Amino acid sequence: MSVGEVKASLRAAIEAARQGRQVFDQAASDAETATRMANAVLRGSQNDDVTAVRKALAAADAEVEPTRRRFDNTSTHATAYLTRLG
């Protein structure tokens, strides 16, 4: 693989990470809206299934920011490598 091909691959990876972050952000926003609506409907419920779903949603929510950082770090590192290649 030539340096030019490596650069092209890095540019494609950077663009894919950028697009992936946009799609992820939209999905996270939609999930946040759905979670708010579900919480409003299920407010006060002590049902075991509802409790389990709330825990699962909280666990998923805790992964949103780390996942965003992964997208951002991918772009940052690929851009830095591309810059070093010249």
N, C-alpha and C positions, 0 to 999 in steps of 0.2 A: 504494500500500500504506500503510495507516495504521500509526501507532506501535504500536497494539495487535496488529496482524497481524505486525509485525516482532518484537515481544516473543514472541508465540506461536511464531514460526518459530525464534527463538533458543532458547527452552525445548525445542523439539523437537530441535534440533541438539545441545544439551547432553545430552539424554537418549540420543540416538542415539550420541554419542561415548562416553557411559558404558557403554552396552550393547555397543558395538563393542569397547571395551577389555576387557570381561569375556569376550567371545567370543575375542578375540585371546589373552588370558592363558590361557584353557583350551587353545586350539590350540597355543600355545607350550609349555605343560606337557606336552601329549600328544606333541608332536614331540621334546621333550627325553627323555621316557621311551623313545620308539621309537629315538632315536639311541643312547641308552645300551645298549639291547638289541642293536641292530645292531653297535655297537662291540664288545660282548662276544662276539658270534658271529664277527665278522670280525677279531678281534684277531690281529695278526701278519701279516695278509695283505699282500702287496706287489703284488697284482693291480692293473693300471692302472685298471680300472673301479672297484674299491674305493677306490683313491686319489682318483680323480676325485669320487666320491660324498662322501668325507670332506671334500674341499675345498669342495664345494657346500654341505654341511651346516654347515661352519664359517662360510661366507659368510652363510648364512641366519641362523645364530645371532648373528652380529655385527649384524644388523638388528633384533633383538628389542627391545633397549633404546631405540634411536632411534624405533622405531615406537610404543612405549609413550609416549615423550615427546611424539610428535605427537598422540596421542589426548588426553593430559593438557593439552597446550598449547591444543588446540582448545577443550576445556571451559573452561579458564582464561580465554582471550581472549573467548569468547562470553559467559561469565558476567560478565566485567568490562564488556563492552559493554551487556549487559542491565542491569547496575547503573547505568551512566551514563544509560541511557534513563529510569530511574526506576521 
